[in-house]
Amino acid sequence: MDTKEHTGSPCSCTTGPQVQSCGCSAATPSATEIRTATSTITLANRFDHFLARWGWKRETAHKVTHGLYRLGNPTADSPVFASANYSLSFDALRSALAGIDAWILVLDTKGINVWCAAGKGTFGTEELVRSIQVTGLESVVSHRKIIVPQLGAPGISWPEVLRKSKFLVEFGPVRACDLPEYLKTHTATPAMRRVEFPVTDRFVLAPVEFVHSALPMVIVAVALWFLVGPVAALAAVSAVLAGTVLFPVLLPCIPTQDFSTKGLILGGVVAIPFAVAFGTNPSLPVWANALAALTPLLIIPAVVSYAALNFTGCTTFTSRTGVKKEIFRYVTAMVVMAVAGSLAGIALGVSRLIGVI
């Protein structure tokens, strides 16, 4: 997708020896093609961001065409910035560079943001070198320096880029909004290097996490409403909301290091009111009340813990090896808890059907 079609910004590409008119083709740009971008974030851009946050066609619909873009009226001496072809990454960069003439080299990260793409290898050394070569960047600028986001560092080996392309990689600040200040000295302050994950950033990720679980949640809640009652349906909804919305908000406040155990703790707290509601029925025998209380105490923490483990992919708090350790350490326990809780609930239902309780 190019700027004209998908960012909603005015496109002033013309046909010439180094610039071609913007089209709608997603084909790999030729070495002579340079697109034009502006720093304006339009209503269409913001709607695209909204859809991306809610997971709408996340893998396919939020891309810009990879290649070389001119921002403002850059010259051969203007700075070059690398970005991902995820529309939110590209838009964050171009809007932060308002009033600055620059070149933007958009790598083909398959529509994934810089940080995640660096971990996956698509925002990596080979793709950066390939993009430099295929766009003919060396013939566009007189210098040999390219500014890369700090969060892209895990995927970039600057010695290899220098050896293969003759371009020196300069790692810029974490946040694009710090670039205007950074460009004054090309030196990042400690604050510019610090990776933060405040509650606003965590909360903005909640919708896409919730969307993945929304349909199963509705199906289970409806089934429980008719089979057990409204309180059981509310328990199912509470488990999903706790794992996908409440957990991101409370993440740093929950003790323990592992996300899975954080989820178990939060899930246990959420389960307590339902355990009390189900386990204090005076018309049931003690063993039935015990099973009724045990059911949410086993299932809800398992569900919240699984959602918490899934959230590791959205944070800068974890590493790939750490996540793998959590998966091997806790997923089996989550499955055992969920199965045991389900069997306890089934046993209660069967006992009621055959008249035991």
Order of alpha helices (4+ residues) and beta strands (2+ residues): alpha-beta-alpha-beta-beta-alpha-beta-alpha-alpha-beta-alpha-beta-alpha-alpha-alpha-alpha-alpha-alpha-alpha-alpha-alpha
